[in-house]
Amino acid sequence: MAIEERIREMPLEQVMGERFGRYSKYIIQERALPDIRDGLKPVQRRILYAMYKDNNTYDKAFKKAAKAVGNIMGNYHPHGDSSIYGALVHLSQDWKMREPLVEMHGNNGSMDGDGPAAMRYTESRLSKISNLLLQDIDKDTVNMVLNFDDTEYEPTVLPARFPNLLVNGSTGISAGYATEIPPHNLAEVIDATIYLLKHPDASLDDLMKYVQGPDFPTGAIVMGSKGIKEAYTSGRGRIQVRAKTNIQDIAGHRQQIVITEIPFDVNKALLVKKIDEIRLNKEIDGISEVRDETDRHGLSIVVELKKNADAENILNYLLKNTDLQVSYNFNMVAIDHMTPMQVGLKQILSSYLEHDIQVVTKRTQCDLKKAENRLEIIDGLIHVMDILDQVIKTIRASKNKADAKTNLVKEFQFSERQAEAIVSLQLYRLTNTDIKALVAEQKALTEQAERYRRILNDRSILEKEIIKELRQVKKDFGSPRKTEISTEVAKIEIDEKALVADEQVRVLISRDGYLKRSSLRSFQSTSDDDNGLPESDVIVYEKTISTLANLYLFTNKGNVIYRPVHELTETKWKETGQHLSQELGLSASEQIIRVFEIDDLADEQTNFLLATNDGYIKQLNLNNLQPTRTYRSRAISAMKMKSDSSVVVRVDKIKRDTKQEIVLFTHKAYAVRYNIDEIPESGAKAVGVKSVNLKDDDFIVNYVLLDPIYVDNTRVGIITDRGAFKQLEANSINKVSRAKRGVLVLRELKTKPHRIAALVAYGQNHVLKLVTSSLRKFDINTSDYPISDRYSNGSFIIDPTVDGNPNKLLLGRPLAD
């Protein structure tokens, strides 16, 4: 029955909320976040205290790290030995700690991310500066609490003679909170602390005259001070940290980039690997070798360049694309009065001073009490010398020690403490020499006690004592700043073309989205029909061009994809190449219809002409299609589609002030001709304007462009859906204004009327290439067919029921005269 009463039914939400709440409070207050007063997490505090209690200090010999870990785990920190050893090693790593708190013999890891040797091989002891964190801990300066099994006492905070939270920084993640506090220069922090003590109303700007910004143990350069001030104000901010580099001339009229300092918390081995991958993958041209020459004299990464390489431009590329420049995010969260708080510079220093004042006050009270107790005994011993015979007589007449003490108090008015000292006194000390020593000690103790009282009773003297101690810490442990604070903004300008070797390559782009570039050698050694494409695919663009060129790929859904030639995947010509779907998502029905080579992306005179099947048309300036930061993974919108069935039928690159004309042809054989300057420029997200007044169920098949100079010699070849071919002169179509219905260019039949399936414009005597839906190909020699008027339906050349529907009509080679 008793067992049943102990079982309670509770909602799962309540149980989980209560238990997780307790767990969260524990890891926030007692695991992951540092205390604002001593800048330590509980595990770090326990490591330092346990080593201090074990006399494992800087002035003693090293001891095995395993011994320290076992002591810490057995007495203070009931967690895994690996986590304790990891925290111990971290405190010794001079590339992570601005002022390491532990010294180690043996392998304690490296900047390359190497782990430390096992704790049975390494030795450790507290560093000299750790003594300043623990000094006076035995003088009741901090609260002590029982450990996990109530067998030992441990401190809730260390006395801390300097603001360790800022000096060594901290990083950690708990439930709902994370902290990222960078290391600072000890001398600067102490100067700011002294100034704040003297001027409690000091502004942040006043304090920042002393604390310029973070001082990382790995040095490097902080670019700009705006983020620093934001962080010191609110506790949050972002800065850019850049490696320290220099460009040196070497033999053979070449140069090399030498990196001597890297950003804080960057893995050096991974950084060198990334730079070498850039060289191997030929992301940029000009790097010949990457070497890590780091040794006991200091860090050194050498990037050797090829002859005539642009060192500044390559360095800028590496800064942008590797961890030679990184963002550091301040998130200064610490435990202040048992509560996690996001704190700025002034609050950290104020809380530290509040703690330091308490420590010095408690220490002085302890010292005063000790001096007064000793002075009381000294006064009693000096008085004994004046009445020595009576004291000896009284003691001899007493029954025992306790009786002697009682008699001394009763007869001579000694205090209990004095009586205890007298009865414990050894006879050899009753000499004149000892009397003189007692008088000298009495004088010294009286002066000490008076000094302690002045400190406790006068705030200004207390502050002077704190300032004196802080200045001594600065004198003993201050060091020059390692990290440079630059006023330069971290903007990086890269000339992309200067990073790419200028060479001629063969480029192929297909309708279904395959892209590749090949060396001319691979292209020339492969047969004409072995291009690696699937049989159902069609080549949209194939040309020998420079690696410095830029390509714009337009799709039938109004999107444009930007690709520099040097970024295309290099393959053998007989291989398929890379598909666009590997980099960006296109719909299954989306196809590439035109590709243009653009030399100058800033050319304001370049426009694109786009027309859709549902009767909309627009001009779009190149400035509206500039590649964005996400061009690799996202297409740029060039034209908004009116409906899901809308597609772009054709795109052309034209001059902004062109005098050309356009002729649009509809499926039901209407043709509309007008000047291009009637088509206004629109934005990239616009639908455009109406191009043709379409009949119901009609749509645009294609258009042709006419140059006024050659319009009289331009012909249009038309293939109908019934397999007939017809060619007519372009000037037989009268010019009108935009958005008209147009004129018929095929004779309308009552039954089985001809409809335009495909068309192309050309000069004279050409061979046209016809591709049907069944992938059959036909050559049409235009000189074999007459020039027809608008009312003719042409001549039958294929049978759609046998050969497949006419699908595409391409301009082939001109015929020889």
NUKOL-974267 format. One record per residue: x, y, z of N, C-alpha, C in turn. Coordinates in steps of 0.05 Angstrom, whole numbers, plus 5000, padded with zeros to 4 digits. Example, Ala and Ser with C-alpha at 12.3 -4.5 7.8 and 13.67 -1.06 7.14 Angstrom:
2
526448865156524649105156526449345156;525749555142527349795143525850015157;
END
This chain:
817
501749765000500050005000501750255000;503950235015505850465017507050524990;507650304975508850344948506950484929;504350404930502450524913502150824918;502350904943502051194949504351354938;506651234933508951384922508651424892;506851284879506551304850504451524845;505351724829503451944822503151964792;500852014783500352054754500552354749;502352424730502852704722502852724692;501952954681502152994652505052994642;505552874619508352864609509453144605;507753334596508753604592509753724618;508353674640509253784665511853664674;512053394672514553254680516853354663;516553354637518653444619519453734624;517453904628518054184633519554224658;518754084680520054114706522954014705;523253774693525953644693527853794674;526853874651528554014632529254294643;527354414657527854674669530154664690;530154454706532254414726534954364712;534754194691537254134677538354384663;536554544651537454784638538754984657;537455014681538655194701541355094709;541754834711544354724719546454784698;545854724673547954764653548555054647;546555224652546955514648548755624671;548055554695549455664718552055514725;552155254720554355104731555754924710;555655004685557254854665558255024642;556555144627557355254601558055544600;557055704619557555994618559456074640;561156274634563156364654561856564674;563156584697562356784717563557044709;562057264712562957524703565257624721;565557504745567557604764570357494759;570557234756573157114751573557004723;571357024707571656944678571956644674;571256484694571656194692569056044692;569055814678566855624680567455454704;565455314715565855144739568154944735;568354804712570454614708573154744709;573454984697576055114698576755204726;574755304741575255384768576155154785;574854924781575554684797578354584790;579054604764581754524756583854694771;583554954770585455134782585555084813;583255064825583155034854584354764863;583654554849584754284856587754284853;588854394832591754404828593054574849;591754794857592854974877592954824904;590754684911590654534936592754314937;593454204913595353984911598254094909;598554354913601254484910602454444882;600754414862601654374835601854654822;603554824833603755104825606355154809;606555404799608755474781611555444793;611655474820614255464833615055184843;613354984835613954704842614454544816;615254304819615854134796613154054783;613353984757611053894742610153624753;607453574752606353314759604753204736;604452944736602952814715600152934712;599352984687596653104683594552904692;595052644690593152444699592552464728;594652544744594252574773592452814778;592953034764591153264768588353204760;587953064737585253004728583852824748;585252614758584052434778583252584803;584952764812584352924836581953094832;581753224808579553404802576953244800;577053014787574652844783573752724809;575652644826574952504851573852694873;574852944872574153124894572153344887;572153434861570553674855568753644830;569553504810568053504785567353224776;565053124783564252854778563352804749;565152854730564452814702566752654689;566652614663568552444649571352564650;573352384652576152474653576952614626;575752534604576552654578575652944577;573253004588572353284587574053454606;574853344629576553494647579253544635;580453334623583053364610582953554587;580753544571580453734549580454024559;578954074581578954344593581654424604;583054234616585754284626587654364603;587554204582589254264559588654534547;586054594544585254854533586555084548;586655064575587755274592590755314587;592055114573594955134569595655214540;593655234522594255284494594555584488;596955664482597455954479596356064453;595255904435593956014411590956044416;589955954440587155994447586856174471;588756174489588756334514590656564511;589756814515591557044514593657024536;592856934560594656894582594156614593;595656404583595056134591595256104622;593355944633593155914662594555654671;595255484652596555234659598955204641;601155094653603555024637603554724633;604354634609604454344604607154264592;608054034600610353894587609153674570;609953664544608953454527607153574506;605953404490604253494467601453584477;600953844475598353944483596654044460;597053904437595553974413596954184396;595654274375596854474357594654634343;595554844329593755014313592654864289;593754634283592854474260590454294268;589654314293587354154302588153884313;590853834316591753584327590953574357;590153334366589453294394591953274411;591553314437593853284455594552994460;596952944470597652674478595952584502;595752334506594152224529595252334555;593552364575594352504600596352344615;596752084609598751924623601552004613;601752144590604352224579605052514586;603152674592603652964595603853034624;605253264629605453374656604453654657;603453744680602254004681602754134708;602454404709602454554734601154824728;600454964748599255224745601355424734;600555604717602455814708602656024730;604556204727605056404747602656594750;601356664727599156854729596756734742;596556464743594256334757594356394786;596756444797596956514825595356764832;595056944812593557194817590557134818;589656924806586856854808586156724835;588156574846587656424870588756564896;590256774892591556904915589456994935;590056954961588357034983585856864986;585656644972583256474974582956365002;585256345017585156235044584456445065;583756685057583156895076580156965076;578456765071575556805072574657025052;575957045029575257255010572857174993;572456904989570156814972568556614987;566156564978564356364990565256094983;565355915002566055634998563555465002;563155254986560855084988561854794988;560154614998560854334998560954224970;562654034965562853904938560553704935;560653554913558453374906557853164927;559853074942559352864962559752964991;559853234994559953365021562453285037;564653235022567153165036569253385035;568953565016570853785013569254045008;570654265012569554525005570854624980;569354754963570354874939569355154936;570855334922569955614920567755644898;565955824903563955894883565056084862;567256224869568556414851571456444862;573356514845576056564854576456864859;578356924877578857214883579457384859;581057274840581657404814582757694817;585357714815586657974818586658134792;585458034770585258174745582658084731;581558244712578958174699579457944678;579557704687580157474670578157424648;575657504652573557454632574357594606;575257844608576057984584578857894574;580657844592583457784584583557524569;582257314578582357054565579856984549;577757144552575357094536574056834545;571956754530570556504536568756434513;568256174511566256084491564755844502;562155834497560555614508557755614498;556455384499553655364491552055214512;549755334521548055204540545255204529;543255144546540555144537539455424534;539055514510537855774505539955994505;542455944513544456144514547056044501;548556234490551256174480552956414487;555456374489557256594495559656584476;560656814468562956834451564357104459;566257084477567657324486570557294477;571657494462574357464452576357544474;578857454471581057534490581757824485;582857944507583758224506586558254517;587658484514590358544524590158614554;591758474570591558504599592258784608;594358904596595059184604592859384597;591559354574589459534566587059504585;586359254591584059204608584459314636;586859284647587459384673587359694673;588459814652588260114651585360204651;583660064635580760144634579460094661;580259884675579059824701579860034721;582360124721583260334739581760594733;581460654707580060904700577160894709;575860664706573060644715572760664745;574760554759574660574789574960874797;576561024783576861304789574561474779;573361384757571161534745568761354740;567161294761564861114758562861184737;562661434729560861524708562061534681;564361404677565761404652564061294630;564261414606562761324582564261104568;562860964550564260754535566560864518;566161104507568361224492570761274509;570361344534572661384553574061124557;572560904561573860644566575260534541;574160604517575360504492577860654485;578560864500581160994496583360804506;582560624524584460434536584160154522;581660054521581159794508580459844479;582459814461581959874433580159664419;580359414429578859204417580058934425;579158714414580258454421583258444415;584658274431587458224426587857924425;587557814401587657524399590457414402;590757174414593457064418594757004391;593256964370594356914344594957164328;594457394340595057654327592957714306;593857754281592157824258591158114260;589258194243588458474240585358484242;584358654259581458714260580858944242;579158904222578559104202576159284211;576759534217574659724225573859694254;572859904266572259914295569259934300;567559954279564659984283563559744298;564259504290563159264303564059234331;566559334337567659324364565959494383;565359734374563759914391560959804396;559759694375557059574378557159344399;559259184398559458964417559959064445;561559264448562159364475559759514487;557959604469555559744478553359544488;552759354470550559174475551258884482;553758814477554558534481554458374455;553358484434553258344408554458524387;555858404368557058554346558758364329;559458464305560958294287563358454277;565658324276568058444265569258254244;570858364227572358214207575258194216;576257944217579057904226580557794202;582757934195584257864171587157774178;588157584164590857484168592857704162;595157694175597357874169599057754147;599357894125600757784102602657994091;604557904076606258084060607157954035;607658114014608358013988611358053984;612857843978615757853975616557783947;618757903938619857833912621857603916;621657413897623557183898624857153871;626656953868628156923844626356873820;627456933796625956883772623757083766;624057323777622057543773619257453782;619157293804616657203815616257323842;613757263853613157363880611857143896;611857183922610456993940608957143962;606757033970605157143992605956994017;606857134038607657004063605657084084;604356884096602356934117603756874144;603857074162605257044187603357034211;600857124208598857104229596257044217;594656864230592056794219589956864239;587356884231585256964249584956764272;583856854294583356694318581556454312;582356224323580755984322580555864294;582355944276582355824249584355594249;583455364238585155124236587255164214;589755184221591855244202592055034180;591954774188592254564168589954574147;587454614157585254634138585454874120;586555094131586955334115588955284092;591255154099593255094079592054904058;590454704067589154514049587254654030;585754854040583854994023585255154002;587455294009588955453990590155263968;591055033977592254843957590054723939;587654683950585454593933584754803911;584855053919584355263899586455253877;588955193884591055163864590554913846;589854683859589554443844587054453826;584954573836582454593820582454813800;584654963799585055193781582755393782;581755433808579755643811580855913804;583455953809584856193799587456103787;588456253769591056193757593156373769;595456253774597656423784599056303809;597856103822599155983846600655733837;603255733843604855503835605255303857;605355393883605855213905604855343931;603955173949603155263976604755093997;606155234015607755094035607155194063;607155014082606955094110609755074122;610955304127613755304137613855384167;611655344181611455404209613555234225;615055364243616955224260617055364287;619055304303619155414330619555714330;620355824307620756114305618156264300;616056114292613456254288611956144264;609556244261607856144239608756264212;608656104191609356194164608056014144;606156124128604955984106605856134080;607055994062608156114037606456024013;605356223999603856173974605656283951;606956093937608856183916607256223890;607856433876606256503852607856463827;606456433805607656403778608756673769;610256663748611356903737609157083725;609357343730607457543721604657523734;604457363755601857343769601257593785;598757673786597857913801597657843830;599757893846599757813874597557933890;597058193887595058333902592258213897;591758163872589058053864588757773875;590857613873590657333884590257343914;591757523927591357543956588457623963;587357813948584557893953582657653949;583257493928581557253924581657063947;584157013957584456833980583156944005;583257214009581957334032578957284031;577857294007574957274004573956984005;575656803995574756523992575956324011;577556414029578656234050578456364077;579456224097579356334124581556524131;582856634110584856844115583357094125;580857114119579157324131576557194140;575857234166573457114177571857324193;569357264197567757424214567857314243;568157494262568057414290565657544302;563857384314561357494325561557504356;561557744366561357784395558557694405;558557544426556057484440556757454470;557157684483558357684509556257634530;555957374537554057284557555557164581;554957254605556257144629554257134652;554956984672553356964696553957194714;551957364719552257594736550057574758;550857544783548957514805547157274799;548357054791546956794787545056804763;545257004746543457034724545057074698;544356924676545756974651544957244640;546957404633546457684624548257734599;547057884580548657974557549858244566;552458254566553858484579555658624560;555958884564557859044549560459084565;562259234553564859274566564659394593;563059604596562859744622561659574643;559659414636558459244657560359024666;561958914648563958714656565858834675;566959064669568859194687567659274713;565159374712563759454737563259214755;562458994744561958754760564558644771;566658664755569258574766570158744789;569859014786570659194808569059144833;566459094830564759034853565758784867;566558584852567758344863570358394876;572158554863574858604873574658764899;572858954901572459104926571658924949;569858734943569058544963571358364972;572958274953575158104959577258244976;577958494968579958644984578858715011;576258775013575058835039575158595057;574258355047574258115063577158035071;578958065052581757995058582858175080;582258435078583258625098581958565125;579458495125578158425151579458175163;580157985146581457745156584257815167;585757975152588358055161588258215187;586258395189585858555213585258375237;583458185233582758005255585257845264;586757755244589157595250591157765266;591558015256593458205270592558265298;589958315302588858385328589158145347;588657905337588957665354591857635363;593657665344596457645351597357865370;596358105365597058335382596158295411;593758165413592758105439594657925454;595657725440597457535453600157665460;601157835441603657975446603458155470;601258295472600758475495600858315521;599558075521599557905545602357805552;603957725532606657625537608457845548;608158085537609758315547609058375576;606458365583605558415610606558205629;606757955619607857735636610657795645;612257915628615057965635615258155659;613258335662613258525685612558385711;610958175710609958045735610657745733;613057685723613857405718613757235743;614757335765614957175789612157095799;610357295799607557235808606257035790;606757065764605456875744606456595749;609156575753610256305756609156185782;608956345803607956255829605056155826;603456305811600656235807600455975791;602055945771601955705754602755465771;604955495787605855265803603755185824;602155375832600155315853597555195840;597455185815595055085802595154785799;592854665797592654375796593454265768;592554395748593154305721593054545702;593354495676593354715656590854875656;588554745657585954885657585755055682;586554945705586455105729588355345728;590655305716592555525714591455745697;590055675674588855885657586756035673;585155895688582956025704584156215724;586256125738587556295758588756545746;590056515723591356745710589256955702;586956865691584857045683583757185708;583357025729582157135754583957335768;586557265771588357425787589657665772;590157625746591657835732590057955709;587557875706585757985685586757935656;588157715652588857635625586357525611;586357555585584157445569584557145566;582556995557582756715553585056645533;585156805511587156755491589956805502;590257015518592857085530593656865550;591756775566592356575586593256315573;591956245550592756005535595556025525;596356265515599056305505601056295527;600356405551602256405573602856125583;600755965588601255695598602555515578;602355585551603655425531606555525525;607355745539609955865533612155685543;614355665527616655515535618555685551;619855575571621555725590623855875576;624955755554627355875542626656145529;624056195525623356455512623156685532;623556625558623456835578626156975582;627157075559629757215560629357505550;631357675555631157955547630957975517;632357795503632357805473629557765463;628157575474625357525465623557755472;624057895494622458125501622758345480;625158385471625558595450624158515424;624258255418622858165394619858205396;618858155420615958185424615158485422;616758655432616158945430616159035401;618258935386618359015358615958905342;615158655349612858535335610358685343;610158775368607858935377607559195361;609759325357609759575342608859525313;610059315301609359255273606359185270;605459015288602658935287600759165292;601459345309599859585314599559755289;601859785275601859945250600159805229;600459535227598859385207595859405213;595159375237592359385244591259665238;592759865244591860135238591460175208;593360065192593160085163590659935153;590159705164587759555156585159705162;585159835186582759975194582260215175;584460345167584160575148583060475122;583960245112582960135087579960085090;579159965112576359895116574560135121;575660335132573960565140573960795119;575860785101576061005081576060885053;573860945038573560825011575860914992;576761154995578861254977581461094981;582061025006584460875012584160585001;581760475004581160214993581660214963;580660414949580960434920583960464913;585360614928588260644923589660374925;588860214945590059944949589459774924;586959784914586259624891587859714866;588059984863589560094840592460004841;593660014866596459934869596859644861;594959474869595159184863594859144833;592959284820592459254792594959344776;596159554784598559654770600859464773;601059324796603159134799602658894781;600158814778599558594759600358674730;599658914723600459014696603459014692;604859104713607759114711608958834708;607858644723608958374723608158214699;605758254688604758074667603858224642;603958484641603158634617604858564593;603758564570605258514545604158684523;605758734502604858894480602458764465;600858924453598558824437599458654413;598058434408598758264385596958324361;594458374366592558424344592458714337;592758774311592659044301589759124296;588959364304586359474298586659674275;585559604252585759764229583259934225;583660184216581360354210580160284182;581660134166580760054139578359864141;576459914123574059734122574859484107;573659254115574358994105573158944077;573059144060571959094033574158984015;573458783999575458653982574658683953;576358803937575758843909577458633893;576058483877577458273861576958313831;579058313816578858313787578758023778;576357913774576057623768577657543743;577757713723579057643698582157613702;583157773721586057763726586857503739;584857363751585457103764585356863746;584456903721584056683703585956693680;587156473673588956463650587356493624;588256663606586856713581587656493561;585856303556586356103536583856033520;584155933496581955863479580955583486;578355553490577155293496574655263478;573855013476571354953461569154923481;566955063476564655063495562154953481;560754783494558154673484556054703505;553654803496551354823514548954703499;547454533512545254393499542554503508;540554443493537754533499536854423526;537654173533536654053557538354123582;540454283578541854383601544654263607;545854133587548554033591550554253583;552554293600554654493595557354363597;559154443580561954343584563854513568;566354513577568454633561570654423559;572054423536574154233531576554383519;578854263522581154373509580854343479;582154513464582054483435583254223426;585254123440586453873433584453643435;582853643457580853433461578753453439;577853703433575853743413576753653385;579153723378580253663351580753363348;581253223370581852933368579352763369;577052893371574452733373572952773347;571552563338570052573313567652763316;566652863294564653073294562052993308;561252743304558652663315558852543344;561252553355561652443382561952673403;559652803408559753023427558752953455;558052703459557252613486554352673494;552852823477550052883485548152653480;546052633495543952443489542752493461;541852283448540852313420538552503418;536852523439534552693438535152983443;537553053452538353323458539253473433;539353743435540153903413542154113422;544154153405546254363412545054633408;545254803428544255083426546655273420;548955203432551255373429553755203428;555455253408558055113407559955303393;562155363408564055563397566755543411;568855623397571455653410571755943420;571955963446572056233458574156243481;574656483491576556523512575456443539;577156353558576256293585575456543600;576156783589575457033602572557123595;571356983576568657073567566457003587;564257143584561857103601559557013583;558056813593555756713578553156763592;551156843576548456873586546756663573;545556483589543856273578540956343584;539356383562536556443565534856193562;532856173580531055933579528356023568;526755813560524055873550522055953571;522955953597521156043618521956323628;523456463613524056743619526256783639;527856573644530156593662532756623647;534756733660537356753648539456643668;541356493659543356373676546056483668;547456593687550156713682552356513688;554156473669556456303674558956413661;561056483677563656533665564756283653;566056303630567056063616568955913634;570656053649572755913665571455753688;568955793694567655643715566255393705;566055373679564755133667566554883673;565254663678566754413684568354333659;570954283663572654203640572553903638;571753803614571653513609572753453582;572953193576573653113549571253163531;571853223505569653293487567553073484;568452823486566552603481564852543506;565452683528563852643553561452833553;559452763569556852913569557253193581;558853213602559153473615557353493639;557153733650555653783674552853873667;550853783683548053863678547354093697;545854283687545054513704543654443730;542254213730540854133754542654063777;545254023772547153983793547754233809;547054463798547654713811545154873818;543154863800540755023806538354863796;536054923808533654783802532054913779;531654763757529954853735527654653733;525354753723523054573719523754383697;522254153697522753943677522354033649;520454223645519854313618521554553609;523354643626524954883620527354803602;527654953581529854903562531455153556;533955113549535655333540535055383511;534455643504533755703476535855873462;537256043477539356213465541656253485;544056273475546456323491547956563478;548656753495550156983484552757023499;554757093484557357153496557557463501;558057533526558157813534560957883543;562158073529564958153536564958343559;563158543558563158753578560458753593;560458673618557958653633556858933640;558459133637557559403643556659563619;556459433596555759563571552759653572;552259913574549560013576548060013549;549559973527548259983501547259703492;547559503509546659233501543859183513;542059113495539359043503538758753494;536758633507535758373498532858403490;532158273468529358273459528158003464;525957993479524657733486521757743478;520857533465518057513457516857243466;514357243475513057003485510956903465;510256653468508256533450505456653454;504856773478502256873483502057173476;503957283461503657543449504757773465;506857733481508157943496511057973488;512058213489514758263480515958493497;518558493499519858703516522758733507;523858963513526759013512527759023541;530058913546531258903572534158973571;534959173587537759263586539559073602;542059043593543958873606544358943636;544059193643544359273671542359143689;540059053678538058923694538658623699;540758533686541358243687544258193698;545058373716547758343728547758093747;549857933746549957693764549957773793;548457633809548357673838550257493852;550357523878552157353894551357053893;548857003887547856723887547456623858;548956733839548456663811548956363806;550656233822551255953817548855773823;547255853842545155683851542355783844;542156023832539556133827539556283800;537556223783537356363757536356653762;537056833743536057103744533557123727;531557263737529057293722529457513700;528757443675528957633653526257723643;524257563647521557633638519457473654;517457603663515357473678513357343658;512757083664510856943647507957003656;506257043636503457113642501956873653;502656633644501256393653503256153652;502355923662504155693663504755593634;502855643616503355553588504955743572;505655973583507156173568510156083566;511256123543514156073539515356283521;517956333525519356513508520056373482;519256483459519856343434522556413422;523556653429526156733419527256973435;529956983437531357203449533457293430;533857553428536057663412537557883427;540057903421541758123432541758343412;540958583420540858813401542059063413;542659263397543659513407541259673418;541859843437539759993450538360193431;539860293412538760493393538460363365;537860113364537759973338535560083320;535960073294533960153274532659903261;533159673272532059423260529059413263;527959233246525159173247524658893256;522358833265521658563273519158463258;519058213251516758083239516057843256;513657853268512757623284510757463268;510957193270509257013256507656843276;505056823271503356663288502756393276;501856213293501255943284499155943261;497256123263495056143242495956313218;498556353216499756473192499356773189;499056913211499057203210501957303215;502657513201505257643204504957933209;506458033229506358323237509158433236;509458653221512158773218512059063229;513959133246514159403256517059453266;517559713273520159793282520559703311;523059613318523659523345523459753365;523960003356523860223375521060273385;518960133374516260153386516059973411;518059813416517959633439519459773462;518159843484519559993505521259803522;523259923535524959773554523259733580;523559493591522159423616524159313636;523259283661524859163682524858863680;526658733695526958443693524458293702;522858413720520558273731517958333715;518258493693515858583678515058373657;512458373651511458193629512158303602;512258573600512658693574510058813563;510058863537507758973523506658783503;504358843492503158663472504658683446;505258453434506758453409504858433385;502758263387500958203365498158183377;496158263361493358223368492557943360;492857753378492357463371489457403369;488757213351486057093350485956883372;483456803378483156583397484656343387;485856203406487355953400489755993382;490556233378492956283362495256343381;497756313371500056383387502456443369;504456573380506856653365508556403362;509456363337511256143331514156233334;514756453321517456563322517456843310;519756973310519957233297522657243283;522857423264525457473251526057773253;528657843253529558113254530458193226;529758443218530458543191532258793195;534458793180536059033178535059203155;534459453159533359623137535059623112;537659583116539459593092539059343075;538559113088538358863073535558743071;533558903078530858793079529958703051;530858833030530058753003531158482995;533358403008534658143001534157933021;532357983040531857783062529457623055;529757363058527557173053526857023079;524456933081523456783104522556513094;523756303104522956033098521055923119;518755823109516655733127516055433123;515855283144515055003143512254993157;510354863143507654843155507354573169;505254553185504754303200503954073182;503354133156502653923137505053833120;507453953127509953863113510554023088;509354263084509854423061512054623067;513754693047515854893050515155133031;515455373042514955603026516955823034;517955973014519656193020518456443007;518456663023517456913012519357143020;519157353006520857583011519757743035;521557833053520657973077519258233071;520058373049518858633043516058603032;515158353028512358313019510358343042;511458363066509758413089509858703096;507658843095507559133099508159203129;509459423132510159513159507759663171;507159583196504959713211505959793238;504159853257504959923284504659673302;505859683325505859463344502959383352;502659123357500159013369497858993349;498459003323496358963303495958663298;493858603283493258323276495258223255;495958393236497858323215496458213190;498058103172496957993147497557693145;495957553129496357273125498657223107;500257013112502456943094502056663083;499856543089499056283077496156313069;495456163047492656173038490956003056;488756113066487055983085485355773070;485355523077483755313065481455243084;479155163072476855103088477254843103;478554653091479154403105482154363106;483054253128485854213133487654453126;487154683138488754913132491654873141;493455003127496355003135496755183159;498355093177499155253200502255263202;503255493210506155523211507355353234;509255183228510555013248513255123255;514755223236517455323241518255513218;520055693223520955883203523755983209;525056093188527656213191528156413169;529756623176530356833156533156783146;533656863120536356823108536557003084;538856993071539357153047538556983022;540556913006539956752982541656502981;540556302968542056052963543155932988;541455843006542355713031541255423031;542555263048541455003054540355013082;537754953085536454963111536354683123;536554663149536554413163533754383177;532354173170529654123182529853873200;528953913225528853693244525953643251;525153383250522353323256522153213284;519653173293519153073320520252783324;520552643302521652373304524752373301;525952613303528852653301529952593274;528252583253529252563226530252833216;532252833200533453083191533453093160;532753333150532553373121534053633114;535353633091536653873080534753993059;534354253060532654393041534454593026;534854543000536354722983534454942973;534855192984532855402978532855472949;535055432935535155502906533355312890;532455092901530654902887527754982889;527055202903524355272907523855562899;521555622888521055892879520356082902;520656342897519756552915516756582912;515256542933512256542931511156802942;508656862933507357092945506057012971;504557202984503357153010501056953008;499956902985497556742982498056462974;500656382975501356102968501855942993;501555682990502055503013504555333009;506155392988508655262984508454982972;510654832975510854562963511254362985;509854132982510153913001512953792998;514353763022517053643020517253403039;515453383059515553143077512653063083;512452813093509852713101509852683132;508452863146508552863175507652593187;505952453173504952193185507151983184;509152023166511351833164513851933177;514552193170517052303178516952443206;514552493216514352643241513652933235;512553063255511753343252514253523249;514053723231516253923230516654053257;519154043266519654143293521454383294;523554383278525454603279526654643251;526954893243528154963218530555143224;532955043216535455173223536855273197;538255493200539755603178542355443174;542755333151545155173146547255343132;548955223115551155363103550155493077;551355723068550655843042551655663020;550255672997551155512974553255672959;555155532947557255662931555955772905;556956002895555956112870556555932847;
END
